[in-house]
Amino acid sequence: MLMSSLVLASLFFAQQPADPSKPELPVLKAGLGDCSADFIVKDGDGMPVYGATVHVRVRYGTFGIKRSDLEVGTNSKGEARIEGLPFKAKPLVYDVQKAGKKATAEQNVDLMCHGKYEITLK
């Protein structure tokens, strides 16, 4: 009886298999503050770009002395997210690239703490 209860409990709490049509959102947690940036990266035809690299150098603290290089890749829907960006920092310039194609986006966290960007690689 106890064994069957354990088996039923384990089946009840088991995770559902991942839905392949809904890929997991890659999230980089910087741990520097409460701001964030969401990205959707597309190619020239408007199709999502898998594996594009989003890179940013964060300069924060007194006189921007502290620095942190952050990088995250996109999923099959071209999506990525960076969380934990500092509220007080120099303007952030995101460099996005894949296979020799590049694009940039800029975020001033003092004015826009939670940025959303749709970027087309050229």
Residue pairs with C-beta under 8 A, 6 or more apart in sequence:
18 24
23 75
23 76
23 77
23 79
24 75
25 75
25 79
25 80
25 81
26 72
26 73
26 74
26 75
26 79
26 80
26 81
27 72
27 80
27 81
27 82
27 83
28 70
28 71
28 72
28 80
28 81
28 82
28 83
29 83
29 84
30 58
30 68
30 70
30 82
30 83
30 84
30 85
31 84
32 58
32 60
32 68
32 84
32 85
32 86
32 89
33 84
33 85
33 86
33 87
33 88
33 89
33 109
34 84
34 87
34 113
35 84
35 85
35 86
35 87
35 109
35 113
35 114
35 115
36 81
36 82
36 83
36 84
36 85
36 113
36 114
36 115
37 56
37 81
37 82
37 85
37 92
37 94
37 107
37 114
37 115
37 116
37 117
38 79
38 80
38 81
38 114
38 115
38 116
38 117
39 54
39 74
39 78
39 79
39 80
39 81
39 94
39 96
39 105
39 117
39 118
39 119
40 48
40 77
40 78
40 79
40 117
40 118
40 119
41 48
41 49
41 52
41 54
41 74
41 78
41 79
41 80
41 96
41 98
41 103
41 119
41 120
41 121
42 48
42 49
42 78
42 118
42 119
42 120
42 121
43 49
43 101
43 120
43 121
44 120
44 121
44 122
46 120
47 78
48 74
48 76
48 77
48 78
48 79
49 74
49 78
49 98
49 121
50 74
50 75
50 76
50 78
51 73
51 74
51 98
52 73
52 74
52 78
52 80
52 96
52 97
52 98
52 121
53 71
53 72
53 73
53 96
53 97
53 98
54 71
54 72
54 73
54 74
54 80
54 82
54 94
54 95
54 96
55 69
55 70
55 71
55 94
55 95
55 96
55 97
56 69
56 70
56 71
56 82
56 92
56 93
56 94
56 95
57 67
57 68
57 69
57 70
57 93
58 67
58 68
58 69
58 70
58 85
58 86
58 89
58 90
58 92
59 65
59 66
59 67
59 89
59 90
60 66
60 67
60 68
60 86
60 88
60 89
60 90
64 89
64 90
70 82
72 80
72 81
72 82
73 80
74 80
85 92
85 109
85 113
86 109
87 109
87 110
87 113
88 109
88 110
89 109
89 110
91 106
91 107
91 108
91 109
92 106
92 107
92 108
92 109
93 104
93 105
93 106
94 104
94 105
94 106
94 107
94 117
94 119
95 102
95 104
96 102
96 103
96 104
96 105
96 119
96 121
97 103
97 121
98 121
101 121
101 122
102 121
102 122
103 119
103 120
103 121
103 122
105 115
105 117
105 119
107 115
107 117
